[in-house]
Structure formats: C-alpha cells, structure tokens
Amino acid sequence: MDKGVSRRVLVASLVGSSIEWFDYFLYGTVAALVFNQLFFPSEDPTVGLLLSYTSFAL
C-alpha cells in the first residue's frame, strides 16, 4: 500500500474514533445529568438515574 494511502486511512480512522468516543462521552454525561429528570420525573431520583444508565447500557 502507498504511504499516502496509509496516512489517509490512519487519519480517517482517528477522526472516526474520536467522533465516536465524543458521542459516547456526551450521551453518558447527559444520561447522568438530564435524562433521569426528563424521562423519569415521577421516579425516585436514584431509580431515575439507574434507569437512564440502563438505557445508556442498552
């Protein structure tokens, strides 16, 4: 494989992995801070947090 092609593949995979990691980080943060109050307001706050983390895990 050509060195230029290898470099393009490396950069593309780095960018894709970085975007995917940021997506998981952002969703996990929002699941901890917002989703329990937004989607489970009638539940106990601890139960709502566990339910939001469960949805994140699924």
N, CA, C and O atoms as a Tripos MOL2 file, in Angstrom:
@<TRIPOS>MOLECULE
protein
  232   231    58     0     0
PROTEIN
NO_CHARGES

@<TRIPOS>ATOM
      1 N           0.8500   -1.1640    0.0000 N.3       1 MET1
      2 CA          0.0000    0.0000    0.0000 C.3       1 MET1
      3 C           0.9020    1.2350    0.0000 C.2       1 MET1
      4 O           1.9710    1.2360    0.6110 O.2       1 MET1
      5 N           0.4670    2.2620   -0.6770 N.am      2 ASP2
      6 CA          1.2110    3.5050   -0.7800 C.3       2 ASP2
      7 C           1.2280    4.2240    0.5740 C.2       2 ASP2
      8 O           0.2870    4.1100    1.3590 O.2       2 ASP2
      9 N           2.3060    4.9620    0.8320 N.am      3 LYS3
     10 CA          2.4340    5.6530    2.1130 C.3       3 LYS3
     11 C           1.3520    6.7240    2.2770 C.2       3 LYS3
     12 O           0.8500    6.9230    3.3830 O.2       3 LYS3
     13 N           0.9910    7.4090    1.2030 N.am      4 GLY4
     14 CA         -0.0590    8.4260    1.2690 C.3       4 GLY4
     15 C          -1.4110    7.8320    1.5880 C.2       4 GLY4
     16 O          -2.1900    8.4130    2.3430 O.2       4 GLY4
     17 N          -1.6930    6.6690    1.0140 N.am      5 VAL5
     18 CA         -2.9640    5.9940    1.2850 C.3       5 VAL5
     19 C          -3.0040    5.5280    2.7390 C.2       5 VAL5
     20 O          -4.0350    5.6400    3.4020 O.2       5 VAL5
     21 N          -1.8970    5.0160    3.2250 N.am      6 SER6
     22 CA         -1.8340    4.5760    4.6220 C.3       6 SER6
     23 C          -2.0760    5.7410    5.5710 C.2       6 SER6
     24 O          -2.7630    5.5900    6.5820 O.2       6 SER6
     25 N          -1.5230    6.8860    5.2550 N.am      7 ARG7
     26 CA         -1.7090    8.0610    6.0990 C.3       7 ARG7
     27 C          -3.1720    8.5140    6.0850 C.2       7 ARG7
     28 O          -3.7170    8.8790    7.1260 O.2       7 ARG7
     29 N          -3.8040    8.4900    4.9110 N.am      8 ARG8
     30 CA         -5.2200    8.8830    4.8180 C.3       8 ARG8
     31 C          -6.1060    7.9350    5.6130 C.2       8 ARG8
     32 O          -7.0570    8.3610    6.2680 O.2       8 ARG8
     33 N          -5.7850    6.6350    5.5510 N.am      9 VAL9
     34 CA         -6.5550    5.6490    6.3250 C.3       9 VAL9
     35 C          -6.3690    5.8910    7.8120 C.2       9 VAL9
     36 O          -7.3310    5.8070    8.5760 O.2       9 VAL9
     37 N          -5.1600    6.1870    8.2300 N.am     10 LEU10
     38 CA         -4.8780    6.4480    9.6400 C.3      10 LEU10
     39 C          -5.6300    7.6870   10.1280 C.2      10 LEU10
     40 O          -6.2390    7.6570   11.1970 O.2      10 LEU10
     41 N          -5.5920    8.7500    9.3740 N.am     11 VAL11
     42 CA         -6.2810    9.9840    9.7660 C.3      11 VAL11
     43 C          -7.7900    9.7740    9.7920 C.2      11 VAL11
     44 O          -8.4650   10.2430   10.7090 O.2      11 VAL11
     45 N          -8.3220    9.0780    8.8020 N.am     12 ALA12
     46 CA         -9.7670    8.8320    8.7610 C.3      12 ALA12
     47 C         -10.2140    7.9860    9.9510 C.2      12 ALA12
     48 O         -11.2540    8.2640   10.5470 O.2      12 ALA12
     49 N          -9.4520    6.9710   10.2990 N.am     13 SER13
     50 CA         -9.8270    6.1350   11.4390 C.3      13 SER13
     51 C          -9.6840    6.8950   12.7570 C.2      13 SER13
     52 O         -10.4670    6.6800   13.6830 O.2      13 SER13
     53 N          -8.6930    7.7790   12.8460 N.am     14 LEU14
     54 CA         -8.5360    8.5980   14.0500 C.3      14 LEU14
     55 C          -9.7080    9.5630   14.2090 C.2      14 LEU14
     56 O         -10.2400    9.7170   15.3080 O.2      14 LEU14
     57 N         -10.1050   10.2000   13.1380 N.am     15 VAL15
     58 CA        -11.2360   11.1300   13.1980 C.3      15 VAL15
     59 C         -12.5220   10.3740   13.5470 C.2      15 VAL15
     60 O         -13.2950   10.8350   14.3870 O.2      15 VAL15
     61 N         -12.7570    9.2430   12.9270 N.am     16 GLY16
     62 CA        -13.9580    8.4610   13.2110 C.3      16 GLY16
     63 C         -14.0070    7.9690   14.6400 C.2      16 GLY16
     64 O         -15.0590    8.0230   15.2770 O.2      16 GLY16
     65 N         -12.8910    7.4910   15.1540 N.am     17 SER17
     66 CA        -12.8460    7.0210   16.5400 C.3      17 SER17
     67 C         -13.0370    8.1710   17.5190 C.2      17 SER17
     68 O         -13.6930    8.0070   18.5480 O.2      17 SER17
     69 N         -12.4720    9.3290   17.2110 N.am     18 SER18
     70 CA        -12.6340   10.4910   18.0860 C.3      18 SER18
     71 C         -14.0860   10.9420   18.1410 C.2      18 SER18
     72 O         -14.5910   11.2650   19.2170 O.2      18 SER18
     73 N         -14.7590   10.9680   17.0120 N.am     19 ILE19
     74 CA        -16.1720   11.3620   16.9820 C.3      19 ILE19
     75 C         -17.0170   10.3440   17.7390 C.2      19 ILE19
     76 O         -17.9280   10.7260   18.4740 O.2      19 ILE19
     77 N         -16.7360    9.0770   17.5750 N.am     20 GLU20
     78 CA        -17.4950    8.0460   18.2850 C.3      20 GLU20
     79 C         -17.2760    8.1440   19.7910 C.2      20 GLU20
     80 O         -18.2270    8.0210   20.5620 O.2      20 GLU20
     81 N         -16.0280    8.3630   20.2180 N.am     21 TRP21
     82 CA        -15.7390    8.4970   21.6470 C.3      21 TRP21
     83 C         -16.4630    9.7110   22.2180 C.2      21 TRP21
     84 O         -17.0390    9.6370   23.3040 O.2      21 TRP21
     85 N         -16.4360   10.8350   21.4870 N.am     22 PHE22
     86 CA        -17.1200   12.0380   21.9550 C.3      22 PHE22
     87 C         -18.6190   11.7970   22.0660 C.2      22 PHE22
     88 O         -19.2520   12.2960   22.9960 O.2      22 PHE22
     89 N         -19.1960   11.0470   21.1430 N.am     23 ASP23
     90 CA        -20.6210   10.7400   21.1760 C.3      23 ASP23
     91 C         -20.9680    9.9460   22.4320 C.2      23 ASP23
     92 O         -21.9480   10.2610   23.1060 O.2      23 ASP23
     93 N         -20.1760    8.9180   22.7570 N.am     24 TYR24
     94 CA        -20.4240    8.1350   23.9730 C.3      24 TYR24
     95 C         -20.2360    8.9850   25.2220 C.2      24 TYR24
     96 O         -21.0130    8.8760   26.1690 O.2      24 TYR24
     97 N         -19.2130    9.8270   25.2300 N.am     25 PHE25
     98 CA        -18.9560   10.7010   26.3740 C.3      25 PHE25
     99 C         -20.1130   11.6690   26.5870 C.2      25 PHE25
    100 O         -20.5740   11.8600   27.7120 O.2      25 PHE25
    101 N         -20.5710   12.2700   25.5110 N.am     26 LEU26
    102 CA        -21.6670   13.2360   25.6030 C.3      26 LEU26
    103 C         -22.9620   12.5630   26.0550 C.2      26 LEU26
    104 O         -23.6620   13.0960   26.9150 O.2      26 LEU26
    105 N         -23.2870   11.4100   25.4920 N.am     27 TYR27
    106 CA        -24.5090   10.7010   25.8710 C.3      27 TYR27
    107 C         -24.4420   10.2600   27.3290 C.2      27 TYR27
    108 O         -25.4360   10.3500   28.0500 O.2      27 TYR27
    109 N         -23.2810    9.7840   27.7670 N.am     28 GLY28
    110 CA        -23.1380    9.3720   29.1660 C.3      28 GLY28
    111 C         -23.2970   10.5330   30.1270 C.2      28 GLY28
    112 O         -23.9050   10.3800   31.1860 O.2      28 GLY28
    113 N         -22.7630   11.6830   29.7770 N.am     29 THR29
    114 CA        -22.8930   12.8610   30.6130 C.3      29 THR29
    115 C         -24.3440   13.3300   30.6750 C.2      29 THR29
    116 O         -24.8500   13.6600   31.7480 O.2      29 THR29
    117 N         -25.0050   13.3590   29.5300 N.am     30 VAL30
    118 CA        -26.4060   13.7840   29.5030 C.3      30 VAL30
    119 C         -27.2910   12.7600   30.2220 C.2      30 VAL30
    120 O         -28.2670   13.1350   30.8710 O.2      30 VAL30
    121 N         -26.9580   11.4850   30.1120 N.am     31 ALA31
    122 CA        -27.7340   10.4620   30.8190 C.3      31 ALA31
    123 C         -27.6340   10.6510   32.3280 C.2      31 ALA31
    124 O         -28.6010   10.4140   33.0520 O.2      31 ALA31
    125 N         -26.4720   11.0750   32.8010 N.am     32 ALA32
    126 CA        -26.2990   11.2700   34.2400 C.3      32 ALA32
    127 C         -26.9640   12.5390   34.7440 C.2      32 ALA32
    128 O         -27.4750   12.5680   35.8630 O.2      32 ALA32
    129 N         -26.9640   13.5870   33.9330 N.am     33 LEU33
    130 CA        -27.4180   14.8880   34.4190 C.3      33 LEU33
    131 C         -28.8370   15.2620   34.0210 C.2      33 LEU33
    132 O         -29.5020   15.9900   34.7590 O.2      33 LEU33
    133 N         -29.3220   14.7890   32.8780 N.am     34 VAL34
    134 CA        -30.5880   15.2950   32.3490 C.3      34 VAL34
    135 C         -31.6450   14.2120   32.1960 C.2      34 VAL34
    136 O         -32.8010   14.4340   32.5550 O.2      34 VAL34
    137 N         -31.2810   13.0520   31.6740 N.am     35 PHE35
    138 CA        -32.2760   12.0550   31.2970 C.3      35 PHE35
    139 C         -33.1070   11.5740   32.4700 C.2      35 PHE35
    140 O         -34.2950   11.2990   32.2990 O.2      35 PHE35
    141 N         -32.5270   11.4640   33.6530 N.am     36 ASN36
    142 CA        -33.3250   10.9890   34.7860 C.3      36 ASN36
    143 C         -34.4320   11.9760   35.1280 C.2      36 ASN36
    144 O         -35.5150   11.5560   35.5340 O.2      36 ASN36
    145 N         -34.1930   13.2710   34.9760 N.am     37 GLN37
    146 CA        -35.2260   14.2740   35.2640 C.3      37 GLN37
    147 C         -36.1850   14.4640   34.0930 C.2      37 GLN37
    148 O         -37.3540   14.7940   34.2930 O.2      37 GLN37
    149 N         -35.7000   14.2590   32.8900 N.am     38 LEU38
    150 CA        -36.5180   14.4970   31.7080 C.3      38 LEU38
    151 C         -37.4710   13.3340   31.4110 C.2      38 LEU38
    152 O         -38.6500   13.5530   31.1320 O.2      38 LEU38
    153 N         -36.9600   12.1010   31.4720 N.am     39 PHE39
    154 CA        -37.7570   10.9420   31.0810 C.3      39 PHE39
    155 C         -38.3680   10.1870   32.2550 C.2      39 PHE39
    156 O         -39.3290    9.4390   32.0680 O.2      39 PHE39
    157 N         -37.8360   10.3650   33.4550 N.am     40 PHE40
    158 CA        -38.3460    9.6410   34.6190 C.3      40 PHE40
    159 C         -38.6360   10.6020   35.7740 C.2      40 PHE40
    160 O         -38.0940   10.4180   36.8630 O.2      40 PHE40
    161 N         -39.4740   11.6210   35.5680 N.am     41 PRO41
    162 CA        -39.6960   12.6130   36.6310 C.3      41 PRO41
    163 C         -40.5030   12.0870   37.8190 C.2      41 PRO41
    164 O         -40.3850   12.6130   38.9250 O.2      41 PRO41
    165 N         -41.3160   11.0580   37.6010 N.am     42 SER42
    166 CA        -42.1430   10.5570   38.6950 C.3      42 SER42
    167 C         -41.4100    9.5440   39.5710 C.2      42 SER42
    168 O         -41.9010    9.1720   40.6370 O.2      42 SER42
    169 N         -40.2460    9.1030   39.1270 N.am     43 GLU43
    170 CA        -39.4770    8.1130   39.8900 C.3      43 GLU43
    171 C         -38.6010    8.8080   40.9400 C.2      43 GLU43
    172 O         -38.3400   10.0090   40.8680 O.2      43 GLU43
    173 N         -38.1660    8.0190   41.9010 N.am     44 ASP44
    174 CA        -37.1640    8.4760   42.8460 C.3      44 ASP44
    175 C         -35.9010    8.8780   42.0580 C.2      44 ASP44
    176 O         -35.5790    8.2160   41.0710 O.2      44 ASP44
    177 N         -35.1870    9.9210   42.4530 N.am     45 PRO45
    178 CA        -34.0120   10.3390   41.6770 C.3      45 PRO45
    179 C         -32.9610    9.2480   41.4740 C.2      45 PRO45
    180 O         -32.3360    9.1840   40.4160 O.2      45 PRO45
    181 N         -32.7660    8.4020   42.4640 N.am     46 THR46
    182 CA        -31.7990    7.3170   42.3230 C.3      46 THR46
    183 C         -32.2740    6.2870   41.3070 C.2      46 THR46
    184 O         -31.4950    5.8090   40.4830 O.2      46 THR46
    185 N         -33.5530    5.9520   41.3730 N.am     47 VAL47
    186 CA        -34.1220    4.9970   40.4200 C.3      47 VAL47
    187 C         -34.0960    5.5880   39.0090 C.2      47 VAL47
    188 O         -33.7950    4.8830   38.0460 O.2      47 VAL47
    189 N         -34.4110    6.8770   38.8830 N.am     48 GLY48
    190 CA        -34.3420    7.5300   37.5780 C.3      48 GLY48
    191 C         -32.9360    7.5220   37.0130 C.2      48 GLY48
    192 O         -32.7560    7.3250   35.8110 O.2      48 GLY48
    193 N         -31.9380    7.7310   37.8560 N.am     49 LEU49
    194 CA        -30.5480    7.6760   37.4040 C.3      49 LEU49
    195 C         -30.1810    6.2800   36.9400 C.2      49 LEU49
    196 O         -29.5250    6.1250   35.9100 O.2      49 LEU49
    197 N         -30.5890    5.2680   37.6760 N.am     50 LEU50
    198 CA        -30.3120    3.8860   37.2730 C.3      50 LEU50
    199 C         -31.0170    3.5350   35.9760 C.2      50 LEU50
    200 O         -30.4500    2.8410   35.1320 O.2      50 LEU50
    201 N         -32.2390    4.0030   35.8090 N.am     51 LEU51
    202 CA        -32.9560    3.7510   34.5630 C.3      51 LEU51
    203 C         -32.2950    4.4520   33.3800 C.2      51 LEU51
    204 O         -32.2310    3.8840   32.2900 O.2      51 LEU51
    205 N         -31.8110    5.6570   33.5730 N.am     52 SER52
    206 CA        -31.1360    6.3590   32.4730 C.3      52 SER52
    207 C         -29.8120    5.6880   32.1390 C.2      52 SER52
    208 O         -29.4370    5.6060   30.9690 O.2      52 SER52
    209 N         -29.0960    5.2040   33.1590 N.am     53 TYR53
    210 CA        -27.8580    4.4590   32.8730 C.3      53 TYR53
    211 C         -28.1590    3.1280   32.1870 C.2      53 TYR53
    212 O         -27.3770    2.6670   31.3550 O.2      53 TYR53
    213 N         -29.2800    2.5160   32.5300 N.am     54 THR54
    214 CA        -29.6750    1.2680   31.8620 C.3      54 THR54
    215 C         -29.9580    1.5140   30.3940 C.2      54 THR54
    216 O         -29.5670    0.7160   29.5410 O.2      54 THR54
    217 N         -30.6320    2.6080   30.0930 N.am     55 SER55
    218 CA        -30.8730    2.9300   28.6810 C.3      55 SER55
    219 C         -29.5700    3.2170   27.9460 C.2      55 SER55
    220 O         -29.4410    2.8980   26.7640 O.2      55 SER55
    221 N         -28.6100    3.8130   28.6330 N.am     56 PHE56
    222 CA        -27.2860    4.0530   28.0490 C.3      56 PHE56
    223 C         -26.5700    2.7290   27.7830 C.2      56 PHE56
    224 O         -25.9080    2.5710   26.7570 O.2      56 PHE56
    225 N         -26.7030    1.7890   28.7000 N.am     57 ALA57
    226 CA        -26.0340    0.4940   28.5410 C.3      57 ALA57
    227 C         -26.6400   -0.3160   27.3990 C.2      57 ALA57
    228 O         -25.9370   -1.0390   26.6940 O.2      57 ALA57
    229 N         -27.9470   -0.1850   27.2290 N.am     58 LEU58
    230 CA        -28.5940   -0.9430   26.1560 C.3      58 LEU58
    231 C         -28.2110   -0.3740   24.8090 C.2      58 LEU58
    232 O         -28.6560   -0.8770   23.7780 O.2      58 LEU58
@<TRIPOS>BOND
     1     1     2 1
     2     2     3 1
     3     3     4 2
     4     3     5 am
     5     5     6 1
     6     6     7 1
     7     7     8 2
     8     7     9 am
     9     9    10 1
    10    10    11 1
    11    11    12 2
    12    11    13 am
    13    13    14 1
    14    14    15 1
    15    15    16 2
    16    15    17 am
    17    17    18 1
    18    18    19 1
    19    19    20 2
    20    19    21 am
    21    21    22 1
    22    22    23 1
    23    23    24 2
    24    23    25 am
    25    25    26 1
    26    26    27 1
    27    27    28 2
    28    27    29 am
    29    29    30 1
    30    30    31 1
    31    31    32 2
    32    31    33 am
    33    33    34 1
    34    34    35 1
    35    35    36 2
    36    35    37 am
    37    37    38 1
    38    38    39 1
    39    39    40 2
    40    39    41 am
    41    41    42 1
    42    42    43 1
    43    43    44 2
    44    43    45 am
    45    45    46 1
    46    46    47 1
    47    47    48 2
    48    47    49 am
    49    49    50 1
    50    50    51 1
    51    51    52 2
    52    51    53 am
    53    53    54 1
    54    54    55 1
    55    55    56 2
    56    55    57 am
    57    57    58 1
    58    58    59 1
    59    59    60 2
    60    59    61 am
    61    61    62 1
    62    62    63 1
    63    63    64 2
    64    63    65 am
    65    65    66 1
    66    66    67 1
    67    67    68 2
    68    67    69 am
    69    69    70 1
    70    70    71 1
    71    71    72 2
    72    71    73 am
    73    73    74 1
    74    74    75 1
    75    75    76 2
    76    75    77 am
    77    77    78 1
    78    78    79 1
    79    79    80 2
    80    79    81 am
    81    81    82 1
    82    82    83 1
    83    83    84 2
    84    83    85 am
    85    85    86 1
    86    86    87 1
    87    87    88 2
    88    87    89 am
    89    89    90 1
    90    90    91 1
    91    91    92 2
    92    91    93 am
    93    93    94 1
    94    94    95 1
    95    95    96 2
    96    95    97 am
    97    97    98 1
    98    98    99 1
    99    99   100 2
   100    99   101 am
   101   101   102 1
   102   102   103 1
   103   103   104 2
   104   103   105 am
   105   105   106 1
   106   106   107 1
   107   107   108 2
   108   107   109 am
   109   109   110 1
   110   110   111 1
   111   111   112 2
   112   111   113 am
   113   113   114 1
   114   114   115 1
   115   115   116 2
   116   115   117 am
   117   117   118 1
   118   118   119 1
   119   119   120 2
   120   119   121 am
   121   121   122 1
   122   122   123 1
   123   123   124 2
   124   123   125 am
   125   125   126 1
   126   126   127 1
   127   127   128 2
   128   127   129 am
   129   129   130 1
   130   130   131 1
   131   131   132 2
   132   131   133 am
   133   133   134 1
   134   134   135 1
   135   135   136 2
   136   135   137 am
   137   137   138 1
   138   138   139 1
   139   139   140 2
   140   139   141 am
   141   141   142 1
   142   142   143 1
   143   143   144 2
   144   143   145 am
   145   145   146 1
   146   146   147 1
   147   147   148 2
   148   147   149 am
   149   149   150 1
   150   150   151 1
   151   151   152 2
   152   151   153 am
   153   153   154 1
   154   154   155 1
   155   155   156 2
   156   155   157 am
   157   157   158 1
   158   158   159 1
   159   159   160 2
   160   159   161 am
   161   161   162 1
   162   162   163 1
   163   163   164 2
   164   163   165 am
   165   165   166 1
   166   166   167 1
   167   167   168 2
   168   167   169 am
   169   169   170 1
   170   170   171 1
   171   171   172 2
   172   171   173 am
   173   173   174 1
   174   174   175 1
   175   175   176 2
   176   175   177 am
   177   177   178 1
   178   178   179 1
   179   179   180 2
   180   179   181 am
   181   181   182 1
   182   182   183 1
   183   183   184 2
   184   183   185 am
   185   185   186 1
   186   186   187 1
   187   187   188 2
   188   187   189 am
   189   189   190 1
   190   190   191 1
   191   191   192 2
   192   191   193 am
   193   193   194 1
   194   194   195 1
   195   195   196 2
   196   195   197 am
   197   197   198 1
   198   198   199 1
   199   199   200 2
   200   199   201 am
   201   201   202 1
   202   202   203 1
   203   203   204 2
   204   203   205 am
   205   205   206 1
   206   206   207 1
   207   207   208 2
   208   207   209 am
   209   209   210 1
   210   210   211 1
   211   211   212 2
   212   211   213 am
   213   213   214 1
   214   214   215 1
   215   215   216 2
   216   215   217 am
   217   217   218 1
   218   218   219 1
   219   219   220 2
   220   219   221 am
   221   221   222 1
   222   222   223 1
   223   223   224 2
   224   223   225 am
   225   225   226 1
   226   226   227 1
   227   227   228 2
   228   227   229 am
   229   229   230 1
   230   230   231 1
   231   231   232 2
@<TRIPOS>SUBSTRUCTURE
     1 MET1         2 RESIDUE 1 A MET
     2 ASP2         6 RESIDUE 1 A ASP
     3 LYS3        10 RESIDUE 1 A LYS
     4 GLY4        14 RESIDUE 1 A GLY
     5 VAL5        18 RESIDUE 1 A VAL
     6 SER6        22 RESIDUE 1 A SER
     7 ARG7        26 RESIDUE 1 A ARG
     8 ARG8        30 RESIDUE 1 A ARG
     9 VAL9        34 RESIDUE 1 A VAL
    10 LEU10       38 RESIDUE 1 A LEU
    11 VAL11       42 RESIDUE 1 A VAL
    12 ALA12       46 RESIDUE 1 A ALA
    13 SER13       50 RESIDUE 1 A SER
    14 LEU14       54 RESIDUE 1 A LEU
    15 VAL15       58 RESIDUE 1 A VAL
    16 GLY16       62 RESIDUE 1 A GLY
    17 SER17       66 RESIDUE 1 A SER
    18 SER18       70 RESIDUE 1 A SER
    19 ILE19       74 RESIDUE 1 A ILE
    20 GLU20       78 RESIDUE 1 A GLU
    21 TRP21       82 RESIDUE 1 A TRP
    22 PHE22       86 RESIDUE 1 A PHE
    23 ASP23       90 RESIDUE 1 A ASP
    24 TYR24       94 RESIDUE 1 A TYR
    25 PHE25       98 RESIDUE 1 A PHE
    26 LEU26      102 RESIDUE 1 A LEU
    27 TYR27      106 RESIDUE 1 A TYR
    28 GLY28      110 RESIDUE 1 A GLY
    29 THR29      114 RESIDUE 1 A THR
    30 VAL30      118 RESIDUE 1 A VAL
    31 ALA31      122 RESIDUE 1 A ALA
    32 ALA32      126 RESIDUE 1 A ALA
    33 LEU33      130 RESIDUE 1 A LEU
    34 VAL34      134 RESIDUE 1 A VAL
    35 PHE35      138 RESIDUE 1 A PHE
    36 ASN36      142 RESIDUE 1 A ASN
    37 GLN37      146 RESIDUE 1 A GLN
    38 LEU38      150 RESIDUE 1 A LEU
    39 PHE39      154 RESIDUE 1 A PHE
    40 PHE40      158 RESIDUE 1 A PHE
    41 PRO41      162 RESIDUE 1 A PRO
    42 SER42      166 RESIDUE 1 A SER
    43 GLU43      170 RESIDUE 1 A GLU
    44 ASP44      174 RESIDUE 1 A ASP
    45 PRO45      178 RESIDUE 1 A PRO
    46 THR46      182 RESIDUE 1 A THR
    47 VAL47      186 RESIDUE 1 A VAL
    48 GLY48      190 RESIDUE 1 A GLY
    49 LEU49      194 RESIDUE 1 A LEU
    50 LEU50      198 RESIDUE 1 A LEU
    51 LEU51      202 RESIDUE 1 A LEU
    52 SER52      206 RESIDUE 1 A SER
    53 TYR53      210 RESIDUE 1 A TYR
    54 THR54      214 RESIDUE 1 A THR
    55 SER55      218 RESIDUE 1 A SER
    56 PHE56      222 RESIDUE 1 A PHE
    57 ALA57      226 RESIDUE 1 A ALA
    58 LEU58      230 RESIDUE 1 A LEU
